[in-house]
Amino acid sequence: MKLLLPVGVLLFAAGFCCCGGDFEKVLREAGIDIPTTAPADGRAMSTVAANERVQILEIATDDAYYTDRATMVGVTCTTDGESTHQGEAWHGGSLKDCDNGSTYYFYKAAYLDLGPAPAVAGTLVPAIPGLRATRPLPSGTRVKILDVHAEDAFSSDRSTIMGKTCRLDGESSLKDVEWHGGQVNCDDASSYYFYKAAYEELAGGTVSTTPVPAGVVTWALPAGSRVRVADIATDDAYYADKATIVGKLCTLSEESTFKDGMWHGGNVNCDDASTYYFYKAAYELTGGAVAVAAPPPNALNYSLPKGTRIVIADVATDDAYFADKSSMIGKRCTMDEQSVLRDVYWHGGQVLCDDGSSYYFYKGAFQAGG
C-alpha cells in the first residue's frame, strides 16, 4: 500500500536535507513511521511466535538478567508463548527448554529466530477420549496425576507420584497439548511444583486453596494504575530482593498480565525512580492516575472471534450507549466481528442481539453466553 504524505511535510523534508539520516529524522518528527533496518546479526525485529527455537543475542541494560548476560548470550531456548515486542529488536516473555537447563522470563532480550521447535516425543493425547485434560485448569481443580514428563524434575519419582489425587494451587499452565505446569497439593500431604505433568480432571470443585491477602487486587490493571507492591512470588526474578521492594509506591506503565489468582506481570515505575519488570508481583491499589473498578463477574478479558455468543454485562462511561446501558445489560447477543479488546475487559465491535437489536460498541463488557 502506498503511503500518501502531506505535501507540506514532503516540501519541508526535501528542503531541509537530501541526506538519508536527516530525511528520516524529519519524517519521524512529522509523525511518519518508517521501517527500521534490521541489524546485521539477524535479530528478530517483530513478535516471535510461540514454540519457536531462538538464540539469545543480547539482554538490555534495564532487564533483571542484564548482570548475567555473559553466561546467557548464545544460549538456545524455546518461546513459551508469543513474545511481547518491546520495540526495535527487544522482546519480553518466557523461554523454556534452554540448552543450559534454565528457564527465563525477560523484559527486554534480543533473539535470533531459528524456526519452529521440533515436536516433542510422547505428547500425543491418549486414545481414551477426555481422559487427559487438554485445557488450562483453574486454581482449586481436583486432579489425578496420570504421568510426569521426562523433562520434569520429578520424572525419576513418577512411579510413586502417578495415581495421586491432588488439588491445583494456582491455574495450570498448559504446554505441548496435554502437559500442565504449576503447584499441586495432594491428599497424602505431599506437594509438587511441576513443569510438565498430565492430569485427569476430577469432580470436587474449583475452590482456591491459597487465600488472597486482604486488599490485594485480583484482576488485571490498566496502564497508569497507582499501586503499592504487596508481595513478590518465589518464581519471579526479583524474589531475592523482595524485602527492599515490597511497600514501594509505583505506577504501571503498561496493562498488567494477571495470573494464578493474585499475581501481576508487567513494567512499573516507582516513586523512588526504580523500575521493575515483574513476572509475578502482588499489588494493592492506592488511587491516582486511573480509576480502576472491579470488572463484572466473569467478564471476558480476551479478544472474541466473530460468532461468539455473549451476554452484555456493562457499558463504559465513554461509550455512546452508556445512557442506555440499563436497557441493554443482560441481553444475549452474537459477535458480528472479532472484538477489539481495550483496557483489560472492555470490547469494541458489532454485536447482533437475539431481540433483533444491534449495537456497535466502543467499550462494552461481556460475559460468556449460550
Phi and psi in degrees as a GROMACS rama.xvg file:
@    title "Ramachandran Plot"
@    xaxis  label "Phi"
@    yaxis  label "Psi"
@TYPE xy
-77.6431  142.994  LYS-2
-98.8453  117.415  LEU-3
-93.0278  116.666  LEU-4
-99.1784  146.282  LEU-5
-57.5685  138.903  PRO-6
-58.5501  -39.313  VAL-7
-61.2797  -39.3083  GLY-8
-64.6213  -43.6967  VAL-9
-64.1392  -43.5814  LEU-10
-66.0845  -41.5038  LEU-11
-64.3031  -43.7505  PHE-12
-65.2878  -43.4277  ALA-13
-66.0316  -37.8047  ALA-14
-74.0786  -24.9651  GLY-15
-71.062  -49.4189  PHE-16
-168.639  145.475  CYS-17
-93.4756  -3.53881  CYS-18
-81.3879  144.152  CYS-19
-56.2584  -50.7792  GLY-20
-63.5863  -45.0907  GLY-21
-68.2014  -37.1946  ASP-22
-62.3742  -42.9948  PHE-23
-62.2906  -40.1654  GLU-24
-61.6761  -43.5832  LYS-25
-61.8039  -43.0545  VAL-26
-63.2314  -41.9984  LEU-27
-64.5433  -42.3134  ARG-28
-64.2892  -25.0926  GLU-29
-85.7747  3.23241  ALA-30
87.9766  12.3667  GLY-31
-95.1209  118.126  ILE-32
-84.3756  126.044  ASP-33
-122.457  150.447  ILE-34
-61.967  148.062  PRO-35
-96.327  133.933  THR-36
-67.3987  131.016  THR-37
-67.5265  142.431  ALA-38
-62.6848  159.149  PRO-39
-65.7129  -23.6828  ALA-40
-81.7144  2.4952  ASP-41
79.7316  13.7092  GLY-42
-60.8008  144.722  ARG-43
-65.2444  130.923  ALA-44
-105.135  1.35989  MET-45
-140.832  175.409  SER-46
-52.4867  137.17  THR-47
-100.48  133.226  VAL-48
-68.6949  162.632  ALA-49
-65.9595  151.263  ALA-50
63.9892  33.6697  ASN-51
-101.456  140.494  GLU-52
-80.6466  129.8  ARG-53
-132.913  151.769  VAL-54
-107.509  131.474  GLN-55
-74.6276  118.511  ILE-56
-99.7769  -30.1302  LEU-57
-163.552  158.156  GLU-58
-130.184  131.398  ILE-59
-71.1498  156.357  ALA-60
-64.9833  -25.502  THR-61
-96.0322  17.4525  ASP-62
-95.4424  144.467  ASP-63
-61.3002  -23.7886  ALA-64
-91.2205  3.5353  TYR-65
-55.8679  -39.7273  TYR-66
-65.7901  -16.8531  THR-67
-103.396  10.7881  ASP-68
-59.7336  -31.5002  ARG-69
-60.9521  -31.2837  ALA-70
-93.954  -5.35843  THR-71
-110.528  -31.4579  MET-72
-61.8765  129.253  VAL-73
100.158  -13.7254  GLY-74
-72.2395  141.937  VAL-75
-106.242  132.635  THR-76
-140.843  -179.736  CYS-77
-119.366  134.554  THR-78
-67.7677  131.599  THR-79
-94.6983  20.706  ASP-80
161.414  166.59  GLY-81
-60.86  134.589  GLU-82
-70.0972  152.212  SER-83
-90.7323  111.933  THR-84
-76.874  117.996  HIS-85
-97.6575  15.4305  GLN-86
97.5059  149.399  GLY-87
51.9271  -122.991  GLU-88
-109.276  22.0683  ALA-89
-99.5701  138.507  TRP-90
-130.11  144.752  HIS-91
-115.782  162.375  GLY-92
128.748  -177.417  GLY-93
-96.5761  138.974  SER-94
-117.298  139.081  LEU-95
-128.094  176.682  LYS-96
50.1694  40.3159  ASP-97
-72.7376  148.207  CYS-98
-72.7172  -4.34268  ASP-99
-101.34  8.27248  ASN-100
84.2727  3.9947  GLY-101
-101.369  168.031  SER-102
-126.884  151.147  THR-103
-137.758  150.958  TYR-104
-125.691  103.637  TYR-105
-92.268  151.62  PHE-106
-93.6639  -47.5073  TYR-107
-144.593  104.995  LYS-108
-134.364  151.658  ALA-109
-103.877  136.72  ALA-110
-122.422  148.308  TYR-111
-100.185  118.174  LEU-112
-80.0918  118.173  ASP-113
-98.8408  1.55937  LEU-114
102.231  175.997  GLY-115
-58.6287  141.734  PRO-116
-68.1833  145.07  ALA-117
-64.1583  150.867  PRO-118
-62.1885  139.276  ALA-119
-90.0974  127.325  VAL-120
-63.5786  146.332  ALA-121
81.0498  22.7779  GLY-122
-111.943  14.811  THR-123
-75.7852  142.175  LEU-124
-68.704  133.631  VAL-125
-62.4984  163.447  PRO-126
-66.3987  -26.3373  ALA-127
-72.2906  112.561  ILE-128
-62.5486  135.698  PRO-129
77.631  1.20515  GLY-130
-71.0152  -54.4077  LEU-131
-91.3362  131.314  ARG-132
-67.4457  128.124  ALA-133
-119.634  27.377  THR-134
-137.628  156.769  ARG-135
-59.5976  140.736  PRO-136
-108.591  137.158  LEU-137
-73.4981  159.397  PRO-138
-55.8868  138.079  SER-139
94.9219  -9.19139  GLY-140
-63.696  135.683  THR-141
-83.0603  131.014  ARG-142
-137.991  157.282  VAL-143
-109.659  132.634  LYS-144
-78.6613  117.06  ILE-145
-95.7267  -27.5779  LEU-146
-166.431  159.83  ASP-147
-128.049  125.778  VAL-148
-66.1885  152.344  HIS-149
-62.202  -23.4571  ALA-150
-83.9387  -5.74435  GLU-151
-85.7223  146.086  ASP-152
-62.1086  -24.033  ALA-153
-93.3424  9.2893  PHE-154
-61.2282  -32.4408  SER-155
-68.7285  -17.5518  SER-156
-104.759  12.6697  ASP-157
-58.7296  -32.6754  ARG-158
-64.9608  -27.799  SER-159
-94.5475  -9.27987  THR-160
-98.498  -38.3765  ILE-161
-57.3977  134.613  MET-162
97.1594  -13.0989  GLY-163
-68.5599  145.623  LYS-164
-103.588  135.433  THR-165
-146.265  174.253  CYS-166
-126.204  135.173  ARG-167
-70.0519  130.002  LEU-168
-103.922  67.8342  ASP-169
125.367  154.619  GLY-170
-64.1731  138.115  GLU-171
-76.1074  149.094  SER-172
-102.018  122.97  SER-173
-88.852  133.729  LEU-174
-135.477  138.989  LYS-175
51.36  52.4267  ASP-176
78.0227  -54.388  VAL-177
-130.962  2.12662  GLU-178
-102.213  135.932  TRP-179
-115.581  143.412  HIS-180
-113.508  156.027  GLY-181
129.927  178.285  GLY-182
-86.7247  136.654  GLN-183
-130.111  143.382  VAL-184
-114.005  121.672  ASN-185
-99.081  161.436  CYS-186
-65.3858  -22.1074  ASP-187
-90.8932  15.3895  ASP-188
78.4555  1.18975  ALA-189
-82.0788  158.598  SER-190
-143.277  152.112  SER-191
-142.629  146.711  TYR-192
-113.959  99.0627  TYR-193
-84.6736  148.811  PHE-194
-91.162  -45.6495  TYR-195
-145.67  106.451  LYS-196
-132.003  150.719  ALA-197
-103.689  136.232  ALA-198
-123.973  149.314  TYR-199
-102.806  128.041  GLU-200
-77.8254  129.516  GLU-201
-109.922  159.996  LEU-202
-72.3472  155.104  ALA-203
138.318  12.8159  GLY-204
90.6485  165.793  GLY-205
-131.787  45.9425  THR-206
-83.5943  127.452  VAL-207
-61.8065  135.685  SER-208
-92.7292  -3.70243  THR-209
-108.312  109.548  THR-210
-66.5661  138.587  PRO-211
-90.8086  126.572  VAL-212
-56.7044  146.124  PRO-213
-58.3631  136.255  ALA-214
90.1634  -13.6457  GLY-215
-76.8569  135.133  VAL-216
-74.8633  130.406  VAL-217
-115.353  33.6881  THR-218
-149.207  160.341  TRP-219
-63.4841  147.859  ALA-220
-116.995  141.798  LEU-221
-78.4292  163.15  PRO-222
-56.877  142.318  ALA-223
96.2047  -11.0005  GLY-224
-64.4403  138.973  SER-225
-96.2549  126.719  ARG-226
-136.932  159.08  VAL-227
-109.2  131.287  ARG-228
-71.4827  118.256  VAL-229
-99.3856  -26.6447  ALA-230
-167.186  162.86  ASP-231
-134.563  131.56  ILE-232
-71.8317  157.196  ALA-233
-65.0076  -24.7888  THR-234
-97.0832  17.3058  ASP-235
-93.7594  145.121  ASP-236
-61.8524  -22.7679  ALA-237
-94.8878  8.4346  TYR-238
-57.959  -38.0313  TYR-239
-63.9036  -21.9961  ALA-240
-102.089  14.0388  ASP-241
-52.5755  -42.9911  LYS-242
-60.9266  -30.4315  ALA-243
-92.2943  -9.72147  THR-244
-102.999  -40.1988  ILE-245
-58.2954  132.511  VAL-246
102.305  -14.7586  GLY-247
-67.9369  145.013  LYS-248
-96.0913  129.51  LEU-249
-142.974  168.275  CYS-250
-122.919  132.192  THR-251
-72.9636  127.435  LEU-252
-94.9654  1.28298  SER-253
-157.178  163.01  GLU-254
-61.1871  134.948  GLU-255
-76.258  148.222  SER-256
-95.6141  126.75  THR-257
-105.624  137.228  PHE-258
-153.043  153.001  LYS-259
54.3171  39.7506  ASP-260
86.5229  -29.1519  GLY-261
-155.656  0.179041  MET-262
-103.671  140.479  TRP-263
-118.34  142.862  HIS-264
-116.534  156.377  GLY-265
130.678  177.531  GLY-266
-89.4195  138.061  ASN-267
-132.14  146.758  VAL-268
-114.281  120.218  ASN-269
-97.6167  160.735  CYS-270
-66.9238  -18.9507  ASP-271
-91.364  14.8294  ASP-272
78.7079  2.89322  ALA-273
-82.7619  154.01  SER-274
-131.534  149.385  THR-275
-141.547  147.173  TYR-276
-116.175  98.5051  TYR-277
-83.4516  148.41  PHE-278
-93.0251  -44.9992  TYR-279
-145.286  101.14  LYS-280
-128.47  148.159  ALA-281
-101.763  140.176  ALA-282
-124.82  150.008  TYR-283
-114.088  140.49  GLU-284
-76.0992  139.699  LEU-285
-121.21  5.99573  THR-286
81.6858  -176.893  GLY-287
121.516  -130.114  GLY-288
-60.3733  -36.2931  ALA-289
-127.926  130.408  VAL-290
-78.1583  122.204  ALA-291
-119.654  113.05  VAL-292
-102.116  154.284  ALA-293
-63.8471  139.747  ALA-294
-69.1223  161.332  PRO-295
-57.6771  151.104  PRO-296
-54.4485  132.611  PRO-297
61.3535  26.009  ASN-298
-62.0362  135.47  ALA-299
-76.6239  124.868  LEU-300
-116.747  36.6081  ASN-301
-143.336  157.008  TYR-302
-62.298  136.426  SER-303
-104.999  127.786  LEU-304
-73.1434  160.114  PRO-305
-55.5111  136.312  LYS-306
97.7231  -9.57757  GLY-307
-66.9678  133.501  THR-308
-86.3166  130.485  ARG-309
-137.724  164.406  ILE-310
-119.707  131.075  VAL-311
-70.4824  122.069  ILE-312
-105.461  -27.8696  ALA-313
-167.859  164.011  ASP-314
-133.116  130.97  VAL-315
-71.3511  155.99  ALA-316
-63.7742  -25.805  THR-317
-97.1658  17.6397  ASP-318
-96.9234  144.751  ASP-319
-61.9655  -21.998  ALA-320
-91.8124  4.56076  TYR-321
-55.5355  -41.4363  PHE-322
-63.9318  -21.8491  ALA-323
-104.369  11.5137  ASP-324
-63.4565  -31.4236  LYS-325
-61.9777  -28.8479  SER-326
-88.0208  -5.38185  SER-327
-107.13  -32.6696  MET-328
-61.2325  131.701  ILE-329
99.3771  -13.4296  GLY-330
-66.9856  141.949  LYS-331
-96.1255  130.343  ARG-332
-142.845  175.328  CYS-333
-128.341  134.877  THR-334
-65.954  127.927  MET-335
-96.5279  2.38437  ASP-336
-164.8  166.223  GLU-337
-66.9589  133.729  GLN-338
-75.5519  152.744  SER-339
-99.736  118.589  VAL-340
-84.3575  129.42  LEU-341
-131.633  137.414  ARG-342
51.1036  58.3213  ASP-343
78.3944  -61.6296  VAL-344
-135.173  8.79262  TYR-345
-91.8821  136.176  TRP-346
-117.125  142.454  HIS-347
-111.341  148.016  GLY-348
139.733  172.522  GLY-349
-85.8016  134.254  GLN-350
-127.531  144.379  VAL-351
-113.923  121.254  LEU-352
-99.107  156.774  CYS-353
-65.0744  -21.9489  ASP-354
-87.8229  8.9131  ASP-355
93.0732  -9.31241  GLY-356
-80.5675  160.357  SER-357
-143.357  151.318  SER-358
-141.487  145.235  TYR-359
-114.098  100.391  TYR-360
-83.525  146.346  PHE-361
-91.0347  -44.8756  TYR-362
-144.908  96.3562  LYS-363
-118.461  145.032  GLY-364
-102.287  135.488  ALA-365
-126.325  149.189  PHE-366
-113.452  161.616  GLN-367
-65.933  137.624  ALA-368
-132.026  145.664  GLY-369
